[in-house]
Amino acid sequence: MGKSARQVHILSCGFSLHSARVQSEEETVLETISWQDFEKVDLRVGTIRSAEVFEKARNPAYILHVDFGPDIGILKSSAQITQRYLPSELTGRQVIAVVNFPPKQIGPLQSQCLVTGLTQDDGSVVLIGPDRPVTNGLKLA
């Protein structure tokens, strides 16, 4: 990987899916998947209802409570996003998350969804979300 290459991640504390390497202007996919494989990933929009410091996490993280609407409800996630966000900035923000991974135990917390973000060159994570308000629970199209 050269100087201008960087890694693009779908990331949350406890989960990390390396999706592609971006080299200059062209993307090199690490592994080709079928459309049927992609359809198995349930990516939904949700609104962060609360965010608190995850005191018992090994690495600095927040516990997020994300509302995915009446069909899915509120799910918890641990997210290592403390370099870019304060808890007060997260409440009310909409994010995209994977809601059909099995729960993952992270210390005393059972993480129920994977909130997506992009890892910057400095290691900080920028959250992915819609550019305008949408209904919680909508599936990524």
Summary of the structure (lengths in Angstrom):
residues: 141
radius of gyration: 15.2
end to end distance: 31.4
largest distance: 46.0
contacts: 391
relative contact order: 0.25
helix: 6%
strand: 45%
